[in-house]
Structure formats: structure tokens, C-alpha cells
């Protein structure tokens, strides 16, 4: 089965949002980022309160700094994703890789992925067994086959007909034995 479609920067951003919950790389970085910012919030909370209550008991700034850290925790945990997405947006403003013409071929041996942009062609062939994980959102499916390598397969639009979508669904259900 062969189908053709175009990938855009919107598909790339959807992949980035999905990868925050799928890749161990982002999980480790998000935890480290949260711990460092939480320690900084507590430290600066203690310094602030030590200056506000200079003659009081030393326990007040310490307890107040911990309270400030706990109150800021929900905001700090969401901050990592926002910062990374903003960085990617800034990088992609100068990047001219999008849109890309994609040819996707599903066969008994695996998935072939041909990408063409400005006379540069990329060809990848991956066996069905090499696909480690699959996730999806409302617009795309993501097939993870290496640490940071992903096939993006749109669910609708992008020039893929309903018949091709049904065929892609059948191939994926028949061949993939991984958890979503």
C-alpha cells in the first residue's frame, strides 16, 4: 500500500507536544528542570522572607520559603513544555524544511518512508518489529522506531483519502504488537 501526503510545521509541533509524554529524554529533563527551579524558588523565598523579617525567628523564612516553593510547583511543572515549544518555534521560523512531500509505503517487510524537499530526498525503511511505540492524537499517529526517530502519519487532511486511512489502520492493527 502506498500513499502520498505533505507534512507541515504544524505536524512537527503536534509531534513535539506528544513526545513530552512519550520519550524518556523529555521525562528526565522535565524532572531535572522542575527540581532545579523548585530549589531556586525555595532559596529565593527564604532570602526574600529573611529580608522582610530580619529580627524574627530564623524558622519563619525557612517555612515561608518552603510554602512559596510548594505554591509555585504547579506553575514550574508546566513551564518546561512551554519553554521547549517556544525554542522550537523560534528555530522553525528560520528553517525552510516545511512543507515536505512524503511517500509512505506499507509492506509485509515494514514501512518505507520517502521524504522530499528542495531536491533532497530522505529514504528510511523500518521493519515492523523495530517499531517500539505508537501514540496518536486527534490529527496524527506517531510510530517511534529509535530513541528520537518517529514516523508521522496524518489521520485526516494532508491529501490522504478515507480509503487510504482505512487501509493504514488495518496495516497498523495487523502488524503492530506494541502498546499504544
DRENDO-1510 file (C-alpha; in Angstrom, 1 decimal, always signed):
<recs>
REC; n; res; u; v; w
REC; 1; UNK; +0.0; +0.0; +0.0 .
REC; 2; UNK; +1.4; +3.4; -1.0 .
REC; 3; UNK; +0.1; +6.9; -0.1 .
REC; 4; UNK; +1.4; +10.4; -0.6 .
REC; 5; UNK; +0.9; +13.4; +1.7 .
REC; 6; UNK; +2.6; +16.6; +2.9 .
REC; 7; UNK; +3.9; +17.2; +6.4 .
REC; 8; UNK; +3.9; +20.8; +7.7 .
REC; 9; UNK; +5.4; +22.5; +10.7 .
REC; 10; UNK; +2.1; +22.1; +12.5 .
REC; 11; UNK; +2.6; +18.3; +12.3 .
REC; 12; UNK; +6.0; +18.8; +13.8 .
REC; 13; UNK; +4.6; +20.8; +16.7 .
REC; 14; UNK; +2.0; +18.2; +17.3 .
REC; 15; UNK; +4.8; +15.6; +17.5 .
REC; 16; UNK; +6.7; +17.8; +20.0 .
REC; 17; UNK; +3.6; +18.0; +22.2 .
REC; 18; UNK; +3.1; +14.3; +22.0 .
REC; 19; UNK; +6.8; +13.5; +22.7 .
REC; 20; UNK; +6.7; +15.2; +26.1 .
REC; 21; UNK; +4.7; +12.3; +27.3 .
REC; 22; UNK; +6.3; +9.5; +25.2 .
REC; 23; UNK; +10.1; +10.0; +25.3 .
REC; 24; UNK; +12.2; +9.2; +28.4 .
REC; 25; UNK; +14.5; +12.0; +27.3 .
REC; 26; UNK; +11.9; +14.7; +28.0 .
REC; 27; UNK; +10.8; +13.0; +31.2 .
REC; 28; UNK; +14.3; +13.1; +32.6 .
REC; 29; UNK; +14.8; +16.7; +31.5 .
REC; 30; UNK; +11.4; +17.8; +32.8 .
REC; 31; UNK; +12.2; +16.3; +36.3 .
REC; 32; UNK; +15.6; +17.9; +36.4 .
REC; 33; UNK; +14.2; +21.2; +35.3 .
REC; 34; UNK; +11.5; +21.1; +37.9 .
REC; 35; UNK; +13.9; +20.1; +40.8 .
REC; 36; UNK; +16.3; +22.9; +39.9 .
REC; 37; UNK; +13.6; +25.6; +39.6 .
REC; 38; UNK; +11.9; +24.3; +42.8 .
REC; 39; UNK; +15.2; +24.6; +44.7 .
REC; 40; UNK; +15.7; +28.1; +43.4 .
REC; 41; UNK; +12.2; +29.1; +44.3 .
REC; 42; UNK; +12.7; +27.9; +47.9 .
REC; 43; UNK; +16.1; +29.6; +48.1 .
REC; 44; UNK; +14.8; +32.9; +46.9 .
REC; 45; UNK; +11.7; +32.6; +49.0 .
REC; 46; UNK; +14.0; +32.2; +52.1 .
REC; 47; UNK; +16.1; +35.2; +51.1 .
REC; 48; UNK; +13.1; +37.4; +50.5 .
REC; 49; UNK; +11.4; +36.5; +53.8 .
REC; 50; UNK; +14.7; +36.8; +55.7 .
REC; 51; UNK; +14.9; +40.4; +54.5 .
REC; 52; UNK; +11.2; +41.0; +55.3 .
REC; 53; UNK; +11.5; +39.5; +58.8 .
REC; 54; UNK; +15.1; +40.2; +59.8 .
REC; 55; UNK; +14.7; +40.3; +63.5 .
REC; 56; UNK; +12.2; +37.4; +63.8 .
REC; 57; UNK; +12.9; +33.7; +64.4 .
REC; 58; UNK; +15.0; +32.0; +61.6 .
REC; 59; UNK; +12.3; +29.4; +61.2 .
REC; 60; UNK; +9.9; +31.9; +59.6 .
REC; 61; UNK; +11.9; +32.5; +56.4 .
REC; 62; UNK; +12.6; +28.7; +56.1 .
REC; 63; UNK; +8.9; +27.7; +56.5 .
REC; 64; UNK; +7.8; +30.6; +54.3 .
REC; 65; UNK; +10.3; +29.6; +51.6 .
REC; 66; UNK; +9.0; +26.1; +51.6 .
REC; 67; UNK; +5.4; +27.3; +51.3 .
REC; 68; UNK; +6.4; +29.5; +48.3 .
REC; 69; UNK; +8.1; +26.5; +46.7 .
REC; 70; UNK; +5.0; +24.4; +47.1 .
REC; 71; UNK; +2.7; +27.1; +45.8 .
REC; 72; UNK; +4.9; +27.6; +42.7 .
REC; 73; UNK; +5.2; +23.8; +41.9 .
REC; 74; UNK; +2.2; +23.6; +39.6 .
REC; 75; UNK; +3.5; +26.5; +37.5 .
REC; 76; UNK; +7.0; +25.2; +37.4 .
REC; 77; UNK; +5.9; +21.8; +36.2 .
REC; 78; UNK; +4.1; +23.3; +33.2 .
REC; 79; UNK; +7.0; +25.7; +32.4 .
REC; 80; UNK; +9.3; +23.1; +30.9 .
REC; 81; UNK; +7.0; +22.2; +28.0 .
REC; 82; UNK; +6.3; +25.9; +27.3 .
REC; 83; UNK; +10.0; +26.8; +27.1 .
REC; 84; UNK; +10.9; +23.9; +24.8 .
REC; 85; UNK; +8.0; +24.6; +22.5 .
REC; 86; UNK; +8.9; +28.3; +22.3 .
REC; 87; UNK; +12.5; +27.3; +21.5 .
REC; 88; UNK; +11.4; +25.0; +18.7 .
REC; 89; UNK; +9.1; +27.7; +17.3 .
REC; 90; UNK; +12.0; +30.2; +17.2 .
REC; 91; UNK; +14.2; +27.6; +15.4 .
REC; 92; UNK; +11.5; +26.7; +12.9 .
REC; 93; UNK; +10.9; +30.3; +11.9 .
REC; 94; UNK; +14.3; +30.3; +10.2 .
REC; 95; UNK; +14.0; +26.7; +9.0 .
REC; 96; UNK; +12.8; +26.1; +5.4 .
REC; 97; UNK; +12.2; +22.3; +5.7 .
REC; 98; UNK; +8.4; +22.6; +5.6 .
REC; 99; UNK; +6.2; +21.5; +3.9 .
REC; 100; UNK; +7.6; +18.2; +2.9 .
REC; 101; UNK; +6.3; +15.7; +0.3 .
REC; 102; UNK; +6.1; +12.3; +1.9 .
REC; 103; UNK; +5.6; +8.9; +0.2 .
REC; 104; UNK; +4.6; +6.2; +2.7 .
REC; 105; UNK; +4.7; +2.5; +1.6 .
REC; 106; UNK; +3.4; -0.2; +3.9 .
REC; 107; UNK; +4.5; -3.7; +3.0 .
REC; 108; UNK; +4.9; -7.1; +4.6 .
REC; 109; UNK; +8.6; -6.4; +5.4 .
REC; 110; UNK; +7.9; -3.0; +7.1 .
REC; 111; UNK; +7.4; +0.7; +6.4 .
REC; 112; UNK; +9.2; +2.7; +3.8 .
REC; 113; UNK; +9.3; +6.4; +4.2 .
REC; 114; UNK; +10.4; +8.8; +1.4 .
REC; 115; UNK; +10.7; +12.5; +2.2 .
REC; 116; UNK; +11.5; +15.1; -0.5 .
REC; 117; UNK; +12.2; +18.8; +0.0 .
REC; 118; UNK; +14.1; +21.1; -2.4 .
REC; 119; UNK; +15.7; +18.2; -4.3 .
REC; 120; UNK; +16.9; +16.5; -1.1 .
REC; 121; UNK; +15.5; +13.0; -0.7 .
REC; 122; UNK; +15.5; +11.0; +2.6 .
REC; 123; UNK; +14.7; +7.3; +2.5 .
REC; 124; UNK; +14.1; +5.2; +5.6 .
REC; 125; UNK; +13.0; +1.5; +5.7 .
REC; 126; UNK; +12.0; +0.1; +9.1 .
REC; 127; UNK; +10.8; -3.4; +9.8 .
REC; 128; UNK; +7.6; -3.8; +11.7 .
REC; 129; UNK; +9.4; -5.4; +14.6 .
REC; 130; UNK; +11.7; -2.4; +15.0 .
REC; 131; UNK; +8.7; -0.1; +15.9 .
REC; 132; UNK; +8.9; +0.3; +19.6 .
REC; 133; UNK; +5.9; +2.5; +20.4 .
REC; 134; UNK; +2.9; +4.1; +18.8 .
REC; 135; UNK; +0.9; +7.1; +20.0 .
REC; 136; UNK; -1.7; +9.3; +18.5 .
REC; 137; UNK; -3.6; +12.5; +18.9 .
REC; 138; UNK; -6.6; +13.9; +17.1 .
REC; 139; UNK; -4.6; +14.7; +13.9 .
REC; 140; UNK; -1.6; +12.3; +13.7 .
REC; 141; UNK; -0.2; +8.9; +14.5 .
REC; 142; UNK; +3.4; +8.7; +15.7 .
REC; 143; UNK; +5.4; +5.5; +15.2 .
REC; 144; UNK; +8.6; +5.6; +17.3 .
REC; 145; UNK; +11.3; +3.3; +16.0 .
REC; 146; UNK; +14.5; +4.6; +17.5 .
REC; 147; UNK; +15.4; +6.8; +20.5 .
REC; 148; UNK; +14.4; +10.0; +18.8 .
REC; 149; UNK; +13.1; +8.8; +15.4 .
REC; 150; UNK; +9.5; +9.0; +14.5 .
REC; 151; UNK; +7.2; +8.5; +11.6 .
REC; 152; UNK; +4.3; +11.0; +11.5 .
REC; 153; UNK; +1.2; +9.6; +9.7 .
REC; 154; UNK; -1.7; +12.1; +9.5 .
REC; 155; UNK; -5.2; +10.8; +10.3 .
REC; 156; UNK; -7.0; +13.3; +8.0 .
REC; 157; UNK; -6.5; +16.0; +5.5 .
REC; 158; UNK; -3.0; +16.3; +4.0 .
REC; 159; UNK; -4.3; +14.6; +0.9 .
REC; 160; UNK; -4.9; +11.1; +2.4 .
REC; 161; UNK; -8.2; +9.7; +1.3 .
REC; 162; UNK; -10.6; +7.8; +3.6 .
REC; 163; UNK; -9.9; +4.6; +1.8 .
REC; 164; UNK; -6.2; +5.0; +2.4 .
REC; 165; UNK; -6.8; +5.9; +6.1 .
REC; 166; UNK; -8.8; +2.7; +6.5 .
REC; 167; UNK; -6.0; +0.7; +4.8 .
REC; 168; UNK; -3.4; +2.3; +7.0 .
REC; 169; UNK; -5.4; +1.5; +10.1 .
REC; 170; UNK; -5.7; -2.1; +9.0 .
REC; 171; UNK; -2.0; -2.4; +8.4 .
REC; 172; UNK; -1.1; -0.9; +11.7 .
REC; 173; UNK; -3.6; -3.1; +13.7 .
REC; 174; UNK; -2.4; -6.3; +11.9 .
REC; 175; UNK; +1.3; -5.7; +12.1 .
REC; 176; UNK; +2.0; -3.8; +15.4 .
REC; 177; UNK; +2.1; -5.8; +18.5 .
REC; 178; UNK; +3.1; -2.9; +20.8 .
REC; 179; UNK; +1.1; -1.0; +23.3 .
REC; 180; UNK; -0.1; +2.4; +22.4 .
</recs>
